[in-house]
Structures are given as structure tokens and as C-alpha cells.
Amino acid sequence: MELICFNSTSNSTTVGSQKIAPAVVLGLCCLVGLPSNITVIISIAREWNKNLSFTLKLMLNLAVSDALTLCLAPFVMYGVLFGWIFGLWSCKFLFFLGHWSLYVGVLTVTSMSVHRYHNVIKSRVTNRMILQRLERWHRHLQLIGIWILAFAFALPIYFIQGLKDNDGLQRCQRTVEEQSVEVTVLFFNILLGFVIPFLTMLTCYLWLHQGLSQKAKGSIVTRAPQNQEPRNQRTNIRTYKKRLVISIVVAFFLFWTPVHIISVIDIVTTLTKTSHPDVHCQLKSFHRIYGDTSRALALLNCCLNPFLYAISLGNLMKCFRKR
């Protein structure tokens, strides 16, 4: 028997106001973020055959995933305000496509951190010729692998997404009957979309800091004056790359942390459905109020990235072509 939660303090006006704010944010994200990401895609794609660095290719990958995510925002916005009227198949496919693009973004941002750490390690390898040949194949495979792996991560969404009546409207959401299946899906969503990428990035930057510290200690030697200018240029390149990548990583986790907090709450909500019905109803009400808001805030990240690119892109386009 399904547990029914009543909320005496809620009414149609309150529920409507809770939906309007996320819908407005989604609309603004689409209007601002989609043209910005398309501009970034065109700008970088024009330089594709001019010895682009792998960092710029990852930026292009991230811009494509952000643009794809924002293309789905109008459907989500309409569903938030008026319910889902596009049918079951479109519910499954569009939400799968959205999760696919979001996982691509997660893996791309993680790859940026790994790539920065790899560049420090690479400088200690003596046989650069063999390394460069291996890198060309490895980087092309990595870009393809990001989309394939993200596809596998997002595939379960297609099978668990469905239509369900909520607040008097039909919603496109998870329709899983078995408690264990829903908890497993949510757990892996948090693990693959937040915990593993965060630990990977954190580890890379800790090792990177340690490697740079050791490198700085070993580089206190007398330098010839004629080598000072090229060395300063390389330092500027590293500074631009470091600031851009770190800003993308920080922004990503600031905007996506609320979504995964809601996922943790959803796990607790599912586990307390029969054992603690009062807690279950309170958490379910919390999700109803803040779930759409957290997802709308997450989409702000897709709008922010192009502006982060614009700050550094002028210098990066000149510097990265030489790498």
C-alpha cells in the first residue's frame, strides 16, 4: 500500500510559486548559456587543425555537453510549470540524453585535472618523441571514451524514468517500485557523478602541488639571461591554464553539490518509507520544494563556463597552439 503524505500548509499558490523560480532560472540559462556555448564551440572548432592543445579540446568537449544540456532546458521548464505532455518515450529519451551530456561534463572536468597533473609528470620523462606519439593516440581515444563511458553511466535512466501524477500534474520522474533498485541507482549516481570525480580531482591537485613544490626546489640554479624570456612565457601559459582549469572545477562543484545533496536526501527518503513514515513525508516535502531549484542552479554552471573561457581565451588561443 502506498504511503500518502499530507501537507496542510501547502496550497496551489505556494506550489506554483515554488515552480516559477526554477522555471525562470531555466529560461535565463537557455537564453544566455546556449548562444554563449555555441560561440565557444565555433571559436575553438575553427582552430581544430592548427595544433590545438588537449586542454582546448577538452574545453570544446565541455562546451558541447553544456550546449546539449541547455537544449533540453525548454522541455524541463515546460514540464516544471505545466506538467509533462510530451509522452512517455520523450520523457525517457530526453532525460537519458540530459544525463548523458551531464556525465560527459563530469568526465571532461575530471580529465582536465588529470591532464594538468600528467603535464607535470611528462616533464620528467626523457624520451619525449615516444611520449608525444603515444599521447596523440591516447588523447583521441580519451575524448571518444568520455562519451562512451558517459553513455553507459546514463543508460539506466532510460529504464527507470517514467510518468507519474504529482501535484495534480503529470511529471517525468523516477518510477521505480522496488526500494533496492531506486537506492542503487541514486547511490551510483552520487558515486559516479560526484564522489569519484571529486576524489580524483583532489588527488591530482594534491600530487600536482607536491610535484610543483619539488620542482621549484630543484630549479634554484643559475639561469642564463637569454633563456629568461621564453621561460617567463611558459610560466604565463601555465598560469593561464591553472587559473582556467581550477575555476572550471570549483564552479562545477559549487553548482552541482546541491543536486547530490538532494540525491542523498532521496536515498534517506526511500529507506524511511516504511520504518519512519513521518520522516519520509518531511523529506519528501523538502524534495518537492527544493528539488527543482537545485537542478536549476546546476544548469547555471553550463552558462558560467563560456564566461570563464572568455576571460582567458584570448591568451590561451595564442599560447596553446605552440604546445
Secondary structure, 3 states (H helix, E strand, C coil): CCCCCCCCCCCHHHHHHHHHHHHHHHHHHHHHHHHHHHHHHHHHHCCCCCCCCHHHHHHHHHHHHHHHHHHCHHHHHHHHHHCCCCCHHHHHHHHHHHHHHHHHHHHHHHHHHHHHHHHHHHCCCCCHHHHHHHHHHHHHHHHHHHHHHHHHHHHHHHHHEEEEEECCEEEEEECCCCHHHHHHHHHHHHHHHHHHHHHHHHHHHHHHHHHHHHHHHHCCCCCCHHHHHHHHHHHHHHHHHHHHHHHHHHHHHHHHHHHHHHHHHHHHHHHCCCCCHHHHHHHHHHHHHHHHHHHHHHHHHHHHHHHHHHHHHHHHHHHHCCC
